[in-house]
Amino acid sequence: MESVKRRELFKSAAASASLLAAAAVAAPAEESPDWNRVREDFPWIRKRLWLTAADYHPIGVHSLAAMERHLRYRANGEGEGSSPFGAQELETKRHFGRLINAKPEEIAFVPSTTEGENLVIAGMRLGEPKGNVVIDDLHYQASKYMYRMLEQEGRIELRIVRLSEKDGCWTVRAEDMASAMDKNTKLVSLALVSNINGYLHDVRRISDAAHSYGAYLYADIIQAAGATPIDVRTMGIDCAACGAYKWLMGDFGFGFLYVREDLQERIVRRSRYGVRQYTSLNNTQTDSQFKIRPGAVQYETGSFSYSGGTCVHAALEYIHKLGVPNIRAHTKQLTARLQKELPRMGYPPITPPDNDTPIVSFRLPEYAKTAAKLNKAFQGTVVALRRWEFSESEGKVRIVPGMRISPSVYNNQSDIDRLLEALA
């Protein structure tokens, strides 16, 4: 019966998959940006090649100007041109909600992606009663640590779906994720876009499987938001979180949590308490009478970085002006060339050739030699060199040396030329 159920599930998911494909290839804005002018908006690139936005994204001049206005306000007091973030909070949530097709009432501010996932886990009261959580090999390492600790504490049974390899490239098959689920599955947690090789999950099929068992799907979207089209409704994502310092072009210490409106308090409950969750009655300071604010603000507690908020507010306006489909089309030309050229130079890909994200990763047969080449050419980091670790089912540990490259809006073919010349 279980196998029949899964076959029917994936058969019915075909329509959902077509909707997801449509969202991912949404038509670009009428006029494509002038990418040479965009490049000028990121002064970093004038001094230093940077092909690793998946580590962190340089801040643009638009965000710098907004932060300077905010800091002048903080230093000198309110005046002409001041920019206190308090007046921009709701608009910032609207901007982010528009980016992922969510309501502002479904968005909370958090300091990091990991904090957002912690809030979801705490709010779901995992372990009451005990069930299983399904994750995969390509999930973020901090998330793996989190769920392993919950397993050690006896609160969950952890099921890790192993990656699949085809022609050396790494994926996680939706059918394998579904096979790991059952009626005791409480949560499926994944990185929508893997920080390891940029793999984009077939998230709708995985979500449909989770929902068929009464489970919920959490997505870490830090490597997607701002660079890859996201529609939480079409994709079937129940909760998601991301920091702002990668593809959202913001700074560290500020991010977003999305919780589907009908799950708030009912499934993902309030797990901590703070001043942002209420207003005082009659504008009086009180210790007993509170008016609870509605929406995802219930997951916010104390203060957060207004400077970081000001930065990402300006960055989100900039991203919407460029258009995520335009951003995706621009970076796709760059990653497609890397996928074509680097294998010829002895760097086998681990990112599938048809993967639709701006992150591509390759094996490093000679890690130290490659590192030396890059250091000689650039005297510093320009791409991410990694050693990825995987625990095999029999308990052995496999370590794979690799190189992750992640161009953004400020990069061009000349940057790719420089990298290829250095690696030749």
N, C-alpha and C positions, 0 to 999 in steps of 0.2 A: 504493500500500500504506500509506503514512504516513497519508493522509486517512481510509482505512478503519479503520486502527488507532485513530485519534483518535475517530471516530464511535462505535466500539464501546466505547471507554473512557468516553465521556461517557454513553452509554446505560447501561452497568453502574454508573455513579456515582450513578444516581438513588436506589438504596437507601441508599448512603452519605450522600447529601445529606439524606435523610429522617432518618437517625440524627443528623446534625449539627443539623438543625432541632429535633429532640426535645431535644438537649442544651441548645440555646439558649433553649428555652422551658420549662425544668424548672420544676416546680411550686414556688411560693414556700413558705417555711416556714408552718406552720399559722397562726401569728399574725404579722401584719404589724407592724413596729416603730412606735413612737410617734415620728413624724418631728420633732415639736416638741421632744421630749426629745433626740433625736439632734442637732438643731441646737445645743442647749445644750452638747453635748460638744466643740464647736469654737469657742472664744472669739473667734477671728479674725473670725468673721462678725458679731459684735456691734459691731465697730468699723469693718469695711470690707467692702463688697460684693465677693464673689469668685466669678466665673462662669468661671474658667479653671483647673480642676483638671488639665486636660491639660498645663498648664505645670508646676505643682507643687501638691500637696495640702496644705492646712493640717494640722498635727499635732493630734490629739485629746487631751483631758485624760487619757485612759487611758495613752497613750504617754508623755505628759509626766510622769506619776507614775512610770512604770516607769524612765524615763531619770533622774529625780531620785534614785530609790532606787539605781540603778547608780552615779551620780556620788557619792552619799554614801558608798557602799561604796569607791569608788576614792579618795575623800578621807580617809575615817576608818578604813578597814579593815573586815573582815568583822564583822557584828553583826546585831542584830535588824532584820528588814525589808530586808536587803541583797539585791541582785539581780544577781549576776555572770552575764554572758551565757553563760559556759562551760557552765553547767548547763542552758541553754535551747537549745543549738545543734540537737540532734537533734529536739526538739519543733518548733523553727522550721521545719526542713526538712519535717517531717511536715505542719505547717499549710499550707505553700506547696504541697507535693505534693498534698494534699487539694484545694486550690483548682484545680489543673490536671489532676487524675487521674494523678499520677505517684508513684512510690515515693520515699521519702527517699534511697535509694541512687542515685537518678538526678538528685539535686539537689546543686549546688555553690554556695558563696557566691562572689560576684564583686563588685567595686566599682561596676560600671556595666553597662548593656546593651551598649554598644560593646565593652567588654572581653570580655564573653561571646561576642559574635560573632567577635571576633579569635581567641579560644581555639578556636572551632570551625574557623575558616579555617586556623589554624596546625596544628591537630590533623589535619585532612584532607589536609595536605600538597598543597594546590592548586598545580598546576604540575608535579607529578611523577606522571604525565606531564601535559602541558598539555591542558586541556579548556575548555569554556565554562561560564559562570555566568549564570543568568537572574535579572534583577531587574525592577522596574517603576517607572514615573514617580512613584508615590505612596509609594515607600520613603523611609525616613529619610535626611536629607542626609549624615550621617556615614557611613552604609553606602554611599551612592553614591560618596562620596570614597574609601572603602576599596577598593572594587572597581575604580574608575578607576585608582587607584595600582597595583593588581595588574596591570591591563591595560597600563599604561605600562611596567611592569617586564617585560612579556612572559610573565607566568605564567598568564594566562587570556585567553580571548576573552570580552568582556563583551557581553551582549545585554540591551537595555533595552526592555521592552514599554511602548508608549505608552498613555496613558490614553484611555478612550473617553468621549465626551460625549453624553448624551441629555437633552434639555430643559435643557441647561446644567449638568447634574450630572455629576460625575466618578466613573467606575468603572474597574476593570481587568478585562476579561473573561477568564474562566478559559480559554476556547478560544484566546485570543490568547497567554496564557502557555504553553499546551500547544504551540502552533504554533512558539514560539521554541525548543523543546527538540528534542534529537535524541540519538543514541547517544553523543555526546561531551559531553553535559551532565553536569557533576559535582555542581552545587549549584543549587538554586533558593532564593533568599533574598527574603523579603518582610516587610512590617510587617503583622501580622495585622489590626490596626486602624491605619489611616493617621493619622499625626500632622497631616496637612494638612487632611483633611475628615472624618475618622472612618470612612472606608469600610472595611467588614468584608469581607475576601476570601472567596470561595468556596473555602476552603482545601482541603477534602477533594478536590475535583475537580482542583485544581492538584497536590496531593500524589500522587494516583493517577497523573496524567500523569508526574510526576517519577519515581516508583517504577517505572513501566513501562519507563523508559529506564535504570534502574539508578542514578538520581541520588537525592539526599537533599534534604529540605526543612528550612530554618531559618526560624523565625518570631521576629521582634522583637515581644514581647507587652507592652511597657511601657504601651501605651495601651489594653490589654485587661484584664490581670490585676487583679482586684479590682472591676471594674465591668461586665465582660461575661463570660458563662459561657464557660469554656474546658475542653475535654476533648482532651488531646493524642493519646489513643488514637483516639477517634472522628474527630478532625480529620486524623489521619495526619501529625502534626508529629514530626520526628525530633530536632530540637534547638531550643531556644528560650532567650531571655534577657530579663531586665527589671531595671531599677533599681526601688528601693522608694519613690521620692519622689513618684510620681504617684498612681495609683488604689490603690496598696497603703498609702497614708496614712503612709509612713515618711519617712526623711530621706535626704539626698544621701550618696553614698559607700558604699552597701550595696545589693546586689541578688542575683539568682539566675540560675544557668545550669542548664538541663535538657538532659541527653543521654540518649537512649534506652539502656536497659541493655545491649542486645545490640550497640550500636555503640561502646561504650566500649573503648578500646585497639585494637579491630579496625579501625574506620573513623575515629573521632575520637580520635587518639592523644595521649598526654602530650607537650606541647611545651615545658614548662618545669618546673622542679623546686623544691621547697621543703619546709619543715619540717612542714607540715600533711599531707603525703602519706605519712608513715611513722610507725611507733613504733619505739623502740630496743629491741633484744633485752635481756631480763633487766633492764629499767629502768636501763640503764647508758648513759652518754654515749659514743657511738662514732663513728668516722669510716669504718667499713667494713661493719658488720653492721646491716641495716635490715629491718624487717618492713613491707612495703608495705600500706597500708590499702586495702581494696576499695571499689569504687563511684566515684561522681563526685567524691569528695574529691580524686582524682588531678589534678583541674584547679585545685585551690586551691594557693597557694604560701605566701606569708608572712602577716603579720597583717592584720586588717581592723578596721573600726570596731565595737567592742563596744557603744558607745553607739547606733550605727545599728542593730545587730542587736537590742538590747533594745527599741528603738523599734518596729521592724517586727514583733517577736514579739507585743507587745501589740496592735498594729494588726491583725495577722492574726486574733488571737482575736476582736477586735471585728468584723471583716468576717464571720467565720464566724457570729457571733452574729446579725448582721443578716441574712445570707444574700444571696449575689450575685443570685439571681433577684429578691429583694425590692428590692435596690439598683437593679437594672435597671428594674424596674417603676416605681419612684419617679422616676428621672431621665427615663424615657420620657415621662411626662406633661409635663415641663418642655420637653424638646426638641421634642415634637410641637407645642406652642404656638408656639415660636419658628419652626418650619417653616411654620406657618400665618400668623403675624402679620408677620414681617419681609419676605417677598416683597411684601406689600401696601404696605409702606412704602418700596419701591424698592431692596431688598437681595435680588437673585436668589440662590437657593440653589445651592451646588455639591455638597451632600451629598444623595444620593438620599432621597426621602421615606420609603421603606420600610427604610432602613438601621438596623440594630438595635444602635446604640452611643450613648453619651452625649455624642458630639461632633458638632456641626453647624457648618458653615461657609457663608459668604455672600460674594458679590462686593461690593466697595466702589466704586461708580461715582465717588464723591468721597472719596477716602481722607483728605485733610487736613481736610475739613469734618466727617467723622465723628469723627476723632480729636479735633478741637476740641470737639465736642459732649460727648463722653465725659469729656474732661479738665475741662470746665466743670462737669459734673454731679458728678463723683466725685474730682477732683483726684488722679488716679492710675489705675493699671491695674485694670480689672475684667474685661475680655475680652482676647483676643489679636488684635492688629492685625498683619497679615503682608503681605509681598510675595513670593508664591511664584514661583520661577523654574524654567522648563522649557526644555531644549535640544531644538529641533526636529530632525527627521531631516536637513534640509538645512543644519544648522549655525546657524540663527538661534536667538536666545534670546527666549522669551516670558515676560513678567513679569505676574502677575495679582495686583492688590491685593485683600486679603480680610480677613474677620473670622471668627475661630474662637471659638465659645462652648461651654463644657463644664461644665455644672452637676454637682454631686455630692450626697451624702447630706444636707448641711447647707443646701442651697438649697430655696426654696419659691416659690410663685407670686407672692408679694410681691416677691421679688428680680427675677423676670421683669418685673413691673409697672414697677419702678424703671428697668430697662434700656430697656424700650420707651418709657417717658416721655422718657428722655434722648435717645433716637434720633429721636423724633417731630419 
